Amino acid sequence: MVKTAASFDNGVKEMNTALNNTLGELTKDPSNPMLLAKYQSLLSEYTLYRNLQSNVIKALKDVDNNIISNFR
């Protein structure tokens, strides 16, 4: 489970960097529709990735709990 979480963390770091870079560009020109769309797209992708991470870890936890309960 630790390896799975670590692999997600690497992806999050890359996405977070792209998101922060775009936000920096957006603060310089907040009325630029291209930057607004890019930021919205990156934020949506980041949110989906985090939801996927949460769901995968929860599924692994549930499998582990089922295995443990079968030994009781």
N, CA, C and O atoms as CSV, one atom per row, in Angstrom:
chain,resi,resn,atom,element,x,y,z
A,1,MET,N,N,0.826,-1.188,0.000
A,1,MET,CA,C,0.000,0.000,0.000
A,1,MET,C,C,0.871,1.253,0.000
A,1,MET,O,O,0.502,2.275,-0.578
A,2,VAL,N,N,2.013,1.167,0.643
A,2,VAL,CA,C,2.925,2.313,0.703
A,2,VAL,C,C,3.464,2.638,-0.686
A,2,VAL,O,O,3.577,3.807,-1.054
A,3,LYS,N,N,3.797,1.600,-1.458
A,3,LYS,CA,C,4.302,1.826,-2.818
A,3,LYS,C,C,3.238,2.481,-3.691
A,3,LYS,O,O,3.540,3.356,-4.503
A,4,THR,N,N,2.000,2.053,-3.519
A,4,THR,CA,C,0.903,2.635,-4.298
A,4,THR,C,C,0.734,4.105,-3.959
A,4,THR,O,O,0.597,4.945,-4.848
A,5,ALA,N,N,0.744,4.410,-2.671
A,5,ALA,CA,C,0.597,5.804,-2.242
A,5,ALA,C,C,1.763,6.649,-2.739
A,5,ALA,O,O,1.571,7.793,-3.149
A,6,ALA,N,N,2.968,6.092,-2.705
A,6,ALA,CA,C,4.147,6.838,-3.157
A,6,ALA,C,C,4.083,7.129,-4.654
A,6,ALA,O,O,4.484,8.205,-5.097
A,7,SER,N,N,3.581,6.177,-5.427
A,7,SER,CA,C,3.485,6.420,-6.873
A,7,SER,C,C,2.481,7.523,-7.176
A,7,SER,O,O,2.678,8.302,-8.109
A,8,PHE,N,N,1.415,7.595,-6.402
A,8,PHE,CA,C,0.462,8.689,-6.574
A,8,PHE,C,C,1.087,10.021,-6.170
A,8,PHE,O,O,0.840,11.044,-6.808
A,9,ASP,N,N,1.888,10.008,-5.125
A,9,ASP,CA,C,2.509,11.250,-4.661
A,9,ASP,C,C,3.408,11.866,-5.731
A,9,ASP,O,O,3.455,13.089,-5.868
A,10,ASN,N,N,4.116,11.037,-6.483
A,10,ASN,CA,C,4.963,11.560,-7.566
A,10,ASN,C,C,4.126,12.279,-8.618
A,10,ASN,O,O,4.507,13.348,-9.094
A,11,GLY,N,N,3.000,11.702,-8.977
A,11,GLY,CA,C,2.112,12.342,-9.942
A,11,GLY,C,C,1.532,13.637,-9.418
A,11,GLY,O,O,1.376,14.605,-10.162
A,12,VAL,N,N,1.212,13.653,-8.130
A,12,VAL,CA,C,0.645,14.854,-7.514
A,12,VAL,C,C,1.668,15.985,-7.518
A,12,VAL,O,O,1.309,17.142,-7.738
A,13,LYS,N,N,2.927,15.664,-7.280
A,13,LYS,CA,C,3.969,16.697,-7.277
A,13,LYS,C,C,4.065,17.378,-8.636
A,13,LYS,O,O,4.160,18.602,-8.720
A,14,GLU,N,N,4.039,16.578,-9.697
A,14,GLU,CA,C,4.123,17.139,-11.052
A,14,GLU,C,C,2.907,18.004,-11.362
A,14,GLU,O,O,3.036,19.098,-11.912
A,15,MET,N,N,1.732,17.507,-11.007
A,15,MET,CA,C,0.508,18.271,-11.265
A,15,MET,C,C,0.471,19.549,-10.442
A,15,MET,O,O,0.042,20.597,-10.927
A,16,ASN,N,N,0.917,19.458,-9.208
A,16,ASN,CA,C,0.919,20.627,-8.333
A,16,ASN,C,C,1.865,21.699,-8.866
A,16,ASN,O,O,1.555,22.888,-8.802
A,17,THR,N,N,3.007,21.287,-9.386
A,17,THR,CA,C,3.953,22.235,-9.976
A,17,THR,C,C,3.326,22.946,-11.176
A,17,THR,O,O,3.422,24.167,-11.298
A,18,ALA,N,N,2.686,22.182,-12.055
A,18,ALA,CA,C,2.032,22.776,-13.228
A,18,ALA,C,C,0.913,23.716,-12.806
A,18,ALA,O,O,0.736,24.782,-13.396
A,19,LEU,N,N,0.163,23.325,-11.793
A,19,LEU,CA,C,-0.940,24.148,-11.295
A,19,LEU,C,C,-0.420,25.449,-10.709
A,19,LEU,O,O,-0.976,26.515,-10.973
A,20,ASN,N,N,0.636,25.371,-9.919
A,20,ASN,CA,C,1.215,26.578,-9.320
A,20,ASN,C,C,1.836,27.499,-10.370
A,20,ASN,O,O,1.725,28.721,-10.265
A,21,ASN,N,N,2.484,26.925,-11.375
A,21,ASN,CA,C,3.061,27.742,-12.452
A,21,ASN,C,C,1.974,28.489,-13.216
A,21,ASN,O,O,2.122,29.671,-13.527
A,22,THR,N,N,0.894,27.798,-13.512
A,22,THR,CA,C,-0.211,28.432,-14.232
A,22,THR,C,C,-0.873,29.499,-13.375
A,22,THR,O,O,-1.268,30.548,-13.883
A,23,LEU,N,N,-0.997,29.240,-12.087
A,23,LEU,CA,C,-1.567,30.244,-11.187
A,23,LEU,C,C,-0.686,31.483,-11.146
A,23,LEU,O,O,-1.194,32.604,-11.106
A,24,GLY,N,N,0.625,31.295,-11.155
A,24,GLY,CA,C,1.549,32.428,-11.195
A,24,GLY,C,C,1.368,33.256,-12.455
A,24,GLY,O,O,1.368,34.486,-12.403
A,25,GLU,N,N,1.213,32.579,-13.591
A,25,GLU,CA,C,0.968,33.289,-14.852
A,25,GLU,C,C,-0.381,34.005,-14.815
A,25,GLU,O,O,-0.523,35.116,-15.325
A,26,LEU,N,N,-1.360,33.354,-14.209
A,26,LEU,CA,C,-2.710,33.903,-14.155
A,26,LEU,C,C,-2.785,35.147,-13.281
A,26,LEU,O,O,-3.568,36.054,-13.564
A,27,THR,N,N,-1.982,35.200,-12.228
A,27,THR,CA,C,-1.996,36.393,-11.374
A,27,THR,C,C,-1.426,37.607,-12.096
A,27,THR,O,O,-1.755,38.744,-11.757
A,28,LYS,N,N,-0.576,37.371,-13.085
A,28,LYS,CA,C,-0.016,38.481,-13.866
A,28,LYS,C,C,-1.008,38.998,-14.910
A,28,LYS,O,O,-0.990,40.177,-15.265
A,29,ASP,N,N,-1.870,38.108,-15.394
A,29,ASP,CA,C,-2.845,38.486,-16.431
A,29,ASP,C,C,-4.172,37.763,-16.161
A,29,ASP,O,O,-4.508,36.810,-16.864
A,30,PRO,N,N,-4.928,38.209,-15.148
A,30,PRO,CA,C,-6.134,37.486,-14.734
A,30,PRO,C,C,-7.285,37.500,-15.743
A,30,PRO,O,O,-8.224,36.716,-15.608
A,31,SER,N,N,-7.230,38.361,-16.732
A,31,SER,CA,C,-8.329,38.404,-17.701
A,31,SER,C,C,-8.048,37.589,-18.965
A,31,SER,O,O,-8.850,37.601,-19.899
A,32,ASN,N,N,-6.938,36.895,-18.999
A,32,ASN,CA,C,-6.570,36.081,-20.160
A,32,ASN,C,C,-7.404,34.787,-20.166
A,32,ASN,O,O,-7.225,33.936,-19.295
A,33,PRO,N,N,-8.308,34.638,-21.136
A,33,PRO,CA,C,-9.177,33.457,-21.150
A,33,PRO,C,C,-8.418,32.146,-21.374
A,33,PRO,O,O,-8.850,31.096,-20.899
A,34,MET,N,N,-7.302,32.196,-22.086
A,34,MET,CA,C,-6.503,30.981,-22.303
A,34,MET,C,C,-5.933,30.474,-20.980
A,34,MET,O,O,-5.968,29.277,-20.698
A,35,LEU,N,N,-5.405,31.401,-20.170
A,35,LEU,CA,C,-4.848,31.008,-18.876
A,35,LEU,C,C,-5.939,30.531,-17.925
A,35,LEU,O,O,-5.737,29.581,-17.169
A,36,LEU,N,N,-7.095,31.190,-17.963
A,36,LEU,CA,C,-8.212,30.766,-17.118
A,36,LEU,C,C,-8.647,29.343,-17.467
A,36,LEU,O,O,-8.879,28.522,-16.580
A,37,ALA,N,N,-8.754,29.062,-18.750
A,37,ALA,CA,C,-9.143,27.719,-19.193
A,37,ALA,C,C,-8.077,26.688,-18.824
A,37,ALA,O,O,-8.399,25.581,-18.394
A,38,LYS,N,N,-6.816,27.054,-18.995
A,38,LYS,CA,C,-5.717,26.140,-18.652
A,38,LYS,C,C,-5.721,25.833,-17.162
A,38,LYS,O,O,-5.558,24.681,-16.760
A,39,TYR,N,N,-5.908,26.871,-16.339
A,39,TYR,CA,C,-5.927,26.670,-14.890
A,39,TYR,C,C,-7.110,25.794,-14.488
A,39,TYR,O,O,-6.965,24.886,-13.669
A,40,GLN,N,N,-8.274,26.067,-15.060
A,40,GLN,CA,C,-9.459,25.278,-14.739
A,40,GLN,C,C,-9.259,23.816,-15.133
A,40,GLN,O,O,-9.645,22.912,-14.391
A,41,SER,N,N,-8.663,23.588,-16.286
A,41,SER,CA,C,-8.403,22.232,-16.748
A,41,SER,C,C,-7.421,21.508,-15.822
A,41,SER,O,O,-7.642,20.354,-15.453
A,42,LEU,N,N,-6.344,22.189,-15.454
A,42,LEU,CA,C,-5.356,21.580,-14.552
A,42,LEU,C,C,-5.949,21.295,-13.179
A,42,LEU,O,O,-5.668,20.259,-12.578
A,43,LEU,N,N,-6.768,22.214,-12.688
A,43,LEU,CA,C,-7.397,22.020,-11.381
A,43,LEU,C,C,-8.357,20.833,-11.412
A,43,LEU,O,O,-8.416,20.051,-10.464
A,44,SER,N,N,-9.096,20.706,-12.489
A,44,SER,CA,C,-10.010,19.575,-12.644
A,44,SER,C,C,-9.237,18.258,-12.698
A,44,SER,O,O,-9.624,17.278,-12.062
A,45,GLU,N,N,-8.150,18.242,-13.454
A,45,GLU,CA,C,-7.311,17.046,-13.557
A,45,GLU,C,C,-6.709,16.686,-12.197
A,45,GLU,O,O,-6.661,15.513,-11.827
A,46,TYR,N,N,-6.257,17.689,-11.464
A,46,TYR,CA,C,-5.679,17.481,-10.135
A,46,TYR,C,C,-6.723,16.890,-9.187
A,46,TYR,O,O,-6.432,15.960,-8.434
A,47,THR,N,N,-7.936,17.436,-9.229
A,47,THR,CA,C,-9.009,16.950,-8.366
A,47,THR,C,C,-9.368,15.503,-8.700
A,47,THR,O,O,-9.554,14.688,-7.796
A,48,LEU,N,N,-9.467,15.182,-9.979
A,48,LEU,CA,C,-9.758,13.806,-10.390
A,48,LEU,C,C,-8.659,12.849,-9.937
A,48,LEU,O,O,-8.942,11.738,-9.489
A,49,TYR,N,N,-7.422,13.279,-10.055
A,49,TYR,CA,C,-6.284,12.450,-9.652
A,49,TYR,C,C,-6.318,12.177,-8.152
A,49,TYR,O,O,-6.073,11.055,-7.710
A,50,ARG,N,N,-6.626,13.213,-7.375
A,50,ARG,CA,C,-6.715,13.042,-5.921
A,50,ARG,C,C,-7.871,12.126,-5.542
A,50,ARG,O,O,-7.745,11.320,-4.621
A,51,ASN,N,N,-8.997,12.242,-6.242
A,51,ASN,CA,C,-10.130,11.349,-5.985
A,51,ASN,C,C,-9.765,9.907,-6.317
A,51,ASN,O,O,-10.122,8.988,-5.579
A,52,LEU,N,N,-9.058,9.707,-7.422
A,52,LEU,CA,C,-8.601,8.372,-7.795
A,52,LEU,C,C,-7.679,7.808,-6.721
A,52,LEU,O,O,-7.801,6.645,-6.337
A,53,GLN,N,N,-6.759,8.633,-6.240
A,53,GLN,CA,C,-5.839,8.206,-5.189
A,53,GLN,C,C,-6.616,7.758,-3.960
A,53,GLN,O,O,-6.334,6.703,-3.391
A,54,SER,N,N,-7.576,8.544,-3.559
A,54,SER,CA,C,-8.379,8.225,-2.387
A,54,SER,C,C,-9.158,6.926,-2.581
A,54,SER,O,O,-9.216,6.094,-1.676
A,55,ASN,N,N,-9.752,6.753,-3.750
A,55,ASN,CA,C,-10.542,5.551,-4.020
A,55,ASN,C,C,-9.687,4.291,-4.065
A,55,ASN,O,O,-10.105,3.242,-3.573
A,56,VAL,N,N,-8.498,4.381,-4.647
A,56,VAL,CA,C,-7.612,3.216,-4.718
A,56,VAL,C,C,-7.157,2.806,-3.323
A,56,VAL,O,O,-7.178,1.622,-2.986
A,57,ILE,N,N,-6.752,3.764,-2.520
A,57,ILE,CA,C,-6.292,3.444,-1.166
A,57,ILE,C,C,-7.434,2.875,-0.327
A,57,ILE,O,O,-7.230,1.947,0.455
A,58,LYS,N,N,-8.631,3.429,-0.489
A,58,LYS,CA,C,-9.789,2.909,0.239
A,58,LYS,C,C,-10.095,1.479,-0.191
A,58,LYS,O,O,-10.400,0.635,0.652
A,59,ALA,N,N,-10.018,1.196,-1.482
A,59,ALA,CA,C,-10.271,-0.159,-1.972
A,59,ALA,C,C,-9.245,-1.140,-1.415
A,59,ALA,O,O,-9.602,-2.249,-1.019
A,60,LEU,N,N,-7.983,-0.744,-1.380
A,60,LEU,CA,C,-6.948,-1.612,-0.808
A,60,LEU,C,C,-7.183,-1.842,0.680
A,60,LEU,O,O,-6.985,-2.949,1.180
A,61,LYS,N,N,-7.598,-0.811,1.376
A,61,LYS,CA,C,-7.902,-0.936,2.806
A,61,LYS,C,C,-9.060,-1.904,3.018
A,61,LYS,O,O,-9.015,-2.737,3.923
A,62,ASP,N,N,-10.094,-1.798,2.191
A,62,ASP,CA,C,-11.242,-2.692,2.307
A,62,ASP,C,C,-10.850,-4.142,2.046
A,62,ASP,O,O,-11.320,-5.047,2.736
A,63,VAL,N,N,-9.998,-4.365,1.059
A,63,VAL,CA,C,-9.521,-5.721,0.773
A,63,VAL,C,C,-8.741,-6.257,1.968
A,63,VAL,O,O,-8.943,-7.398,2.386
A,64,ASP,N,N,-7.858,-5.440,2.514
A,64,ASP,CA,C,-7.084,-5.857,3.690
A,64,ASP,C,C,-7.998,-6.184,4.862
A,64,ASP,O,O,-7.791,-7.181,5.553
A,65,ASN,N,N,-9.005,-5.353,5.088
A,65,ASN,CA,C,-9.946,-5.605,6.189
A,65,ASN,C,C,-10.718,-6.899,5.977
A,65,ASN,O,O,-10.959,-7.638,6.932
A,66,ASN,N,N,-11.110,-7.184,4.740
A,66,ASN,CA,C,-11.819,-8.432,4.449
A,66,ASN,C,C,-10.931,-9.643,4.683
A,66,ASN,O,O,-11.390,-10.659,5.205
A,67,ILE,N,N,-9.674,-9.546,4.303
A,67,ILE,CA,C,-8.741,-10.651,4.528
A,67,ILE,C,C,-8.583,-10.901,6.021
A,67,ILE,O,O,-8.604,-12.047,6.469
A,68,ILE,N,N,-8.426,-9.839,6.783
A,68,ILE,CA,C,-8.260,-9.975,8.234
A,68,ILE,C,C,-9.516,-10.564,8.865
A,68,ILE,O,O,-9.427,-11.429,9.737
A,69,SER,N,N,-10.682,-10.102,8.431
A,69,SER,CA,C,-11.927,-10.609,9.025
A,69,SER,C,C,-12.155,-12.078,8.673
A,69,SER,O,O,-12.818,-12.786,9.432
A,70,ASN,N,N,-11.627,-12.556,7.550
A,70,ASN,CA,C,-11.767,-13.969,7.189
A,70,ASN,C,C,-10.924,-14.878,8.078
A,70,ASN,O,O,-11.217,-16.069,8.184
A,71,PHE,N,N,-9.896,-14.349,8.711
A,71,PHE,CA,C,-9.053,-15.144,9.603
A,71,PHE,C,C,-9.622,-15.239,11.007
A,71,PHE,O,O,-9.114,-16.008,11.823
A,72,ARG,N,N,-10.650,-14.486,11.303
A,72,ARG,CA,C,-11.217,-14.509,12.671
A,72,ARG,C,C,-12.065,-15.703,12.893
A,72,ARG,O,O,-12.614,-15.876,13.981
